[in-house]
């Protein structure tokens, strides 16, 4: 109890105590950092699920101008590739970790939190009311434009725009039906329509009219049966019909 004190050993003990104290402080700092990150993730996730409409939208000043898009550009993209542009509370897919990281980096740039998000993606990834999947995550800005936060998934198929072009508007659908009817009429063998071997004759003109009427009838039936909606009307619709 009253042994003599070896100063070197006492010094070593003091050093070890200090190291342990510093180690605990560093560990506490890491715990606090992870706790803050977890709370931020939960806040962002809650905003995504609830689709909160912000009353204090951020100004675009501190953001990369190249990633800011007006509603006309987004609308045009959605119509061309038959996408929907809706609040994240309609989104049924999973938001990747990278998106959370970019949201927090953007918030640090702005000096404020983001409490409203929008997604542009195919209708199949949204929970539509009674109504490939390459989403674009946006944050609305105070000036009415939208800041692109993150894109994930693979690139859109090059032929998606071509396949969905007939569904862009009533005009494009009718144009497609007329073009298809004309093509079908032109490939009908001449000997089916004429005995004298002439390619252009009354029967081919009659066949064109029949093909147009038949194609319009079939297209109308399937369009109404499937509650079809043209892209110019569907791009920001929350319903499938």
NUTORTI-913723 format. One record per residue (C-alpha): residue number from 1; residue in one letter; chain; x, y, z. Coordinates in nm, 3 decimals. Example, Ala and Ser with C-alpha at 12.3 -4.5 7.8 and 13.67 -1.06 7.14 Angstrom:
<nodes>
- k, r, c, X, Y, Z
- 1, A, A, 1.230, -0.450, 0.780 .
- 2, S, A, 1.367, -0.106, 0.714 .
</nodes>
This chain:
<nodes>
- k, r, c, X, Y, Z
- 1, X, A, 0.000, 0.000, 0.000 .
- 2, X, A, 0.285, 0.234, 0.086 .
- 3, X, A, 0.533, 0.097, -0.169 .
- 4, X, A, 0.774, 0.335, -0.329 .
- 5, X, A, 0.667, 0.486, -0.658 .
- 6, X, A, 0.868, 0.417, -0.973 .
- 7, X, A, 0.839, 0.739, -1.168 .
- 8, X, A, 0.892, 0.574, -1.508 .
- 9, X, A, 0.616, 0.322, -1.442 .
- 10, X, A, 0.390, 0.598, -1.315 .
- 11, X, A, 0.460, 0.799, -1.629 .
- 12, X, A, 0.376, 0.498, -1.847 .
- 13, X, A, 0.052, 0.453, -1.655 .
- 14, X, A, -0.043, 0.817, -1.707 .
- 15, X, A, 0.029, 0.784, -2.078 .
- 16, X, A, -0.189, 0.473, -2.105 .
- 17, X, A, -0.471, 0.644, -1.918 .
- 18, X, A, -0.451, 0.938, -2.158 .
- 19, X, A, -0.449, 0.705, -2.460 .
- 20, X, A, -0.753, 0.524, -2.328 .
- 21, X, A, -0.932, 0.854, -2.265 .
- 22, X, A, -0.847, 0.979, -2.617 .
- 23, X, A, -0.960, 0.648, -2.765 .
- 24, X, A, -1.293, 0.675, -2.587 .
- 25, X, A, -1.334, 1.033, -2.709 .
- 26, X, A, -1.266, 0.927, -3.070 .
- 27, X, A, -1.510, 0.637, -3.035 .
- 28, X, A, -1.775, 0.874, -2.898 .
- 29, X, A, -1.715, 1.108, -3.192 .
- 30, X, A, -1.764, 0.821, -3.438 .
- 31, X, A, -2.080, 0.715, -3.257 .
- 32, X, A, -2.214, 1.070, -3.276 .
- 33, X, A, -2.124, 1.091, -3.645 .
- 34, X, A, -2.300, 0.765, -3.726 .
- 35, X, A, -2.600, 0.867, -3.517 .
- 36, X, A, -2.626, 1.197, -3.707 .
- 37, X, A, -2.594, 1.017, -4.041 .
- 38, X, A, -2.860, 0.766, -3.940 .
- 39, X, A, -3.096, 1.045, -3.834 .
- 40, X, A, -3.040, 1.226, -4.166 .
- 41, X, A, -3.108, 0.905, -4.359 .
- 42, X, A, -3.430, 0.850, -4.166 .
- 43, X, A, -3.538, 1.210, -4.227 .
- 44, X, A, -3.475, 1.179, -4.603 .
- 45, X, A, -3.647, 0.839, -4.617 .
- 46, X, A, -3.949, 0.984, -4.437 .
- 47, X, A, -3.967, 1.272, -4.686 .
- 48, X, A, -3.946, 1.028, -4.979 .
- 49, X, A, -4.225, 0.809, -4.841 .
- 50, X, A, -4.453, 1.094, -4.732 .
- 51, X, A, -4.399, 1.310, -5.039 .
- 52, X, A, -4.386, 1.630, -4.834 .
- 53, X, A, -4.455, 1.943, -5.036 .
- 54, X, A, -4.203, 2.204, -4.928 .
- 55, X, A, -4.313, 2.555, -4.838 .
- 56, X, A, -3.952, 2.672, -4.833 .
- 57, X, A, -3.800, 2.558, -5.160 .
- 58, X, A, -3.427, 2.620, -5.205 .
- 59, X, A, -3.284, 2.889, -5.432 .
- 60, X, A, -3.071, 2.753, -5.720 .
- 61, X, A, -2.777, 2.988, -5.662 .
- 62, X, A, -2.541, 2.742, -5.491 .
- 63, X, A, -2.618, 2.450, -5.725 .
- 64, X, A, -2.463, 2.325, -6.049 .
- 65, X, A, -2.655, 2.502, -6.328 .
- 66, X, A, -2.593, 2.207, -6.563 .
- 67, X, A, -2.813, 1.988, -6.344 .
- 68, X, A, -3.106, 2.228, -6.328 .
- 69, X, A, -3.395, 2.166, -6.570 .
- 70, X, A, -3.719, 2.348, -6.634 .
- 71, X, A, -4.053, 2.169, -6.645 .
- 72, X, A, -4.076, 2.192, -7.024 .
- 73, X, A, -3.756, 1.987, -7.071 .
- 74, X, A, -3.873, 1.724, -6.822 .
- 75, X, A, -4.220, 1.712, -6.979 .
- 76, X, A, -4.067, 1.666, -7.327 .
- 77, X, A, -3.845, 1.380, -7.204 .
- 78, X, A, -4.137, 1.205, -7.033 .
- 79, X, A, -4.357, 1.230, -7.342 .
- 80, X, A, -4.086, 1.101, -7.578 .
- 81, X, A, -3.998, 0.798, -7.364 .
- 82, X, A, -4.343, 0.750, -7.200 .
- 83, X, A, -4.230, 0.823, -6.845 .
- 84, X, A, -4.415, 0.962, -6.544 .
- 85, X, A, -4.298, 1.260, -6.337 .
- 86, X, A, -4.444, 1.223, -5.989 .
- 87, X, A, -4.374, 1.277, -5.620 .
- 88, X, A, -4.159, 1.013, -5.451 .
- 89, X, A, -4.451, 0.903, -5.234 .
- 90, X, A, -4.588, 0.735, -5.549 .
- 91, X, A, -4.259, 0.552, -5.612 .
- 92, X, A, -4.262, 0.176, -5.543 .
- 93, X, A, -3.894, 0.105, -5.612 .
- 94, X, A, -3.594, 0.123, -5.381 .
- 95, X, A, -3.390, 0.442, -5.353 .
- 96, X, A, -3.017, 0.352, -5.370 .
- 97, X, A, -2.763, 0.454, -5.105 .
- 98, X, A, -2.585, 0.681, -5.355 .
- 99, X, A, -2.898, 0.895, -5.382 .
- 100, X, A, -2.899, 0.957, -5.005 .
- 101, X, A, -2.533, 1.061, -5.023 .
- 102, X, A, -2.602, 1.309, -5.304 .
- 103, X, A, -2.904, 1.451, -5.124 .
- 104, X, A, -2.693, 1.521, -4.815 .
- 105, X, A, -2.413, 1.675, -5.024 .
- 106, X, A, -2.669, 1.900, -5.191 .
- 107, X, A, -2.812, 2.000, -4.853 .
- 108, X, A, -2.462, 2.094, -4.737 .
- 109, X, A, -2.421, 2.316, -5.044 .
- 110, X, A, -2.755, 2.484, -4.983 .
- 111, X, A, -2.722, 2.510, -4.608 .
- 112, X, A, -3.076, 2.378, -4.565 .
- 113, X, A, -3.263, 2.048, -4.581 .
- 114, X, A, -3.461, 1.929, -4.883 .
- 115, X, A, -3.816, 1.826, -4.799 .
- 116, X, A, -3.962, 1.762, -5.145 .
- 117, X, A, -3.852, 1.516, -5.414 .
- 118, X, A, -3.981, 1.418, -5.759 .
- 119, X, A, -3.899, 1.117, -5.978 .
- 120, X, A, -3.914, 1.068, -6.356 .
- 121, X, A, -3.944, 0.697, -6.441 .
- 122, X, A, -4.157, 0.443, -6.631 .
- 123, X, A, -4.512, 0.404, -6.498 .
- 124, X, A, -4.438, 0.047, -6.388 .
- 125, X, A, -4.223, 0.166, -6.095 .
- 126, X, A, -4.495, 0.388, -5.948 .
- 127, X, A, -4.787, 0.292, -5.724 .
- 128, X, A, -5.057, 0.431, -5.949 .
- 129, X, A, -5.409, 0.474, -5.819 .
- 130, X, A, -5.698, 0.280, -5.986 .
- 131, X, A, -5.589, 0.432, -6.184 .
- 132, X, A, -3.655, -0.098, -6.701 .
- 133, X, A, -3.657, 0.123, -6.488 .
- 134, X, A, -3.413, 0.410, -6.489 .
- 135, X, A, -3.535, 0.677, -6.249 .
- 136, X, A, -3.419, 1.038, -6.225 .
- 137, X, A, -3.446, 1.194, -5.877 .
- 138, X, A, -3.515, 1.570, -5.868 .
- 139, X, A, -3.558, 1.837, -5.603 .
- 140, X, A, -3.795, 2.126, -5.688 .
- 141, X, A, -3.645, 2.475, -5.665 .
- 142, X, A, -3.800, 2.806, -5.567 .
- 143, X, A, -3.785, 2.943, -5.923 .
- 144, X, A, -4.001, 2.658, -6.057 .
- 145, X, A, -3.714, 2.455, -6.202 .
- 146, X, A, -3.588, 2.116, -6.082 .
- 147, X, A, -3.241, 2.006, -5.968 .
- 148, X, A, -3.127, 1.660, -6.079 .
- 149, X, A, -2.993, 1.482, -5.770 .
- 150, X, A, -2.929, 1.130, -5.892 .
- 151, X, A, -2.990, 0.875, -6.168 .
- 152, X, A, -2.966, 0.501, -6.121 .
- 153, X, A, -3.034, 0.180, -6.313 .
- 154, X, A, -2.914, 0.094, -6.663 .
- 155, X, A, -2.949, 0.320, -6.965 .
- 156, X, A, -3.284, 0.343, -7.142 .
- 157, X, A, -3.320, 0.112, -7.444 .
- 158, X, A, -3.256, 0.305, -7.767 .
- 159, X, A, -3.577, 0.172, -7.922 .
- 160, X, A, -3.807, 0.274, -7.635 .
- 161, X, A, -3.879, 0.611, -7.795 .
- 162, X, A, -3.961, 0.443, -8.129 .
- 163, X, A, -4.191, 0.182, -7.973 .
- 164, X, A, -4.380, 0.440, -7.770 .
- 165, X, A, -4.397, 0.709, -8.040 .
- 166, X, A, -4.747, 0.598, -8.159 .
- 167, X, A, -4.877, 0.656, -7.804 .
- 168, X, A, -4.751, 1.014, -7.784 .
- 169, X, A, -5.076, 1.176, -7.899 .
- 170, X, A, -5.391, 1.102, -8.105 .
- 171, X, A, -5.214, 1.240, -8.414 .
- 172, X, A, -4.916, 1.005, -8.381 .
- 173, X, A, -5.146, 0.706, -8.327 .
- 174, X, A, -5.354, 0.784, -8.635 .
- 175, X, A, -5.037, 0.847, -8.839 .
- 176, X, A, -4.902, 0.507, -8.733 .
- 177, X, A, -5.228, 0.333, -8.825 .
- 178, X, A, -5.233, 0.499, -9.169 .
- 179, X, A, -4.866, 0.414, -9.233 .
- 180, X, A, -4.919, 0.050, -9.128 .
- 181, X, A, -5.233, 0.022, -9.341 .
- 182, X, A, -5.049, 0.164, -9.642 .
- 183, X, A, -4.760, -0.080, -9.591 .
- 184, X, A, -4.995, -0.379, -9.566 .
- 185, X, A, -5.177, -0.265, -9.879 .
- 186, X, A, -4.856, -0.229, -10.078 .
- 187, X, A, -4.727, -0.579, -9.991 .
- 188, X, A, -5.046, -0.755, -10.104 .
- 189, X, A, -4.953, -0.962, -10.413 .
- 190, X, A, -5.085, -0.807, -10.735 .
- 191, X, A, -5.245, -1.132, -10.858 .
- 192, X, A, -5.473, -1.127, -10.552 .
- 193, X, A, -5.621, -0.796, -10.661 .
- 194, X, A, -5.595, -0.784, -11.038 .
- 195, X, A, -5.620, -1.022, -11.332 .
- 196, X, A, -5.443, -0.793, -11.579 .
- 197, X, A, -5.126, -0.756, -11.369 .
- 198, X, A, -5.159, -0.383, -11.297 .
- 199, X, A, -5.020, -0.289, -10.956 .
- 200, X, A, -5.233, 0.022, -10.896 .
- 201, X, A, -5.600, -0.052, -10.942 .
- 202, X, A, -5.937, 0.000, -10.777 .
- 203, X, A, -5.908, -0.319, -10.568 .
- 204, X, A, -5.583, -0.201, -10.410 .
- 205, X, A, -5.747, 0.130, -10.321 .
- 206, X, A, -6.037, -0.066, -10.173 .
- 207, X, A, -5.791, -0.283, -9.976 .
- 208, X, A, -5.629, 0.033, -9.837 .
- 209, X, A, -5.964, 0.160, -9.711 .
- 210, X, A, -6.045, -0.179, -9.558 .
- 211, X, A, -5.704, -0.196, -9.383 .
- 212, X, A, -5.748, 0.154, -9.240 .
- 213, X, A, -6.097, 0.076, -9.106 .
- 214, X, A, -5.989, -0.261, -8.966 .
- 215, X, A, -5.674, -0.118, -8.800 .
- 216, X, A, -5.870, 0.173, -8.650 .
- 217, X, A, -6.128, -0.068, -8.511 .
- 218, X, A, -5.873, -0.305, -8.355 .
- 219, X, A, -5.666, -0.016, -8.213 .
- 220, X, A, -5.974, 0.153, -8.066 .
- 221, X, A, -6.090, -0.168, -7.901 .
- 222, X, A, -5.759, -0.242, -7.731 .
- 223, X, A, -5.703, 0.126, -7.643 .
- 224, X, A, -6.031, 0.161, -7.456 .
- 225, X, A, -6.014, -0.191, -7.311 .
- 226, X, A, -5.673, -0.116, -7.156 .
- 227, X, A, -5.774, 0.235, -7.037 .
- 228, X, A, -5.509, 0.383, -7.264 .
- 229, X, A, -5.376, 0.731, -7.203 .
- 230, X, A, -5.158, 0.930, -7.442 .
- 231, X, A, -4.814, 1.039, -7.323 .
- 232, X, A, -4.901, 1.409, -7.354 .
- 233, X, A, -5.168, 1.352, -7.086 .
- 234, X, A, -5.005, 1.072, -6.883 .
- 235, X, A, -4.658, 1.218, -6.810 .
- 236, X, A, -4.762, 1.365, -6.471 .
- 237, X, A, -5.078, 1.160, -6.403 .
- 238, X, A, -5.112, 0.968, -6.075 .
- 239, X, A, -5.362, 0.726, -6.229 .
- 240, X, A, -5.324, 0.460, -6.496 .
- 241, X, A, -5.666, 0.535, -6.656 .
</nodes>
